[in-house]
Amino acid sequence: MNSRLLAILAAIGAGTIYGINHTVAKGLMPVYIQPFGFILLRVTGAAILFWLISPLGPKEKIATSDWPRLLGCAVLGMCINMLFFFKGLNLTTPINSSVITTITPIIVLVLAAILIKEKITLLKTVGIITGLAGALGLILFSSSEVRNASNIPLGNFLVLINATSYGLYLILVKPLTSKYHPVTLMKWLFTMAIIINLPFTLKEFTQVEWSSLPTEAIFGMSFVVVGTTFLTYLLNVYALRQLSASTISAFVYLQPLIAIIYAVSTGADSLNMLKIVAALLVFAGVYMVTRKPKPKPAA
């Protein structure tokens, strides 16, 4: 099996896990653990797992010149990204959060145009506007409150910030993936994330009644730590070694498909016309942004 195919399978695996996570994590908050407390559990658990498997990888030293970029990646990918997503997910619904997350490829394109001067075509411009219309529709016109979702517009907006942060993280971490082994990167990124997240997350983390957690809550938390954090970040950084940041970000639109199927089948959420129209707009926007132009025929 060639390396590009393995990278694609890794990206698909990460997208599938993320899709399920919208419902699993939502079901744990705020009954068993608050959003910020959950983040400290995620980054600490992932850091421990990456350090445990690090002897299996090569011994690498991070170059002094790469530490600022590494710090930026930790702030964007393991702090702002996670904190805003879980806080937003706590306030909105699994389907809403998964649809808004799919705007990441559009954000990556815009950021790439600003940071590395990537050209934006007319089709991509239309795609950006269409995708943003879908995301803004969910933010502005969703019901303000439903069962287990106390402030849907605010939650949707926080998830949009999460998607922006994650898009910038993909661009920033890409050069590092060609220099270092995935485990080397992840063990340092998550270690830094523990320190950065600690002041914001420790209070909610200590409020968890660990000794009285039911079995289903423990399994759910384990899935989020091992699956949504450890495996997805490992799979994505592996995929980035073969695929571009914009290609990786395009796999994010697997999330709502998985999330909708899982959320509806478990009764955690339901579909309505606003969600369907918003999803179609976002999907159309993502398609236009990620579509490769046909090569011009030779004269």
Protein Blocks (a to p, Z undefined) as FASTA:
>chain_A
ZZklmmmmmmmmmmmmmmmmmmmmmmmpcklocfklmmmmmmmmmmmmmmmmmmmmccdd
ddfklmmmmmmmmmmmmmmmmmmmmmmmmmmcfklmmmmmmmmmmmmmmmmmmmnopacd
fklmmmmmmmmmmmmmmmmmgcfbdehiablmlmmmmmmmmmmmmmmmmmmmmmmmmmpc
fklmmmmmmmmmmmmmmmmmmmmmmmpcfklpcfklmmmmmmmmmmmmmmmmmmmmmmmm
mmcfklmmmmmmmmmmmmmmmmmmnopaccdfklmmmmmmmmmmmmmmmpccdddddZZ
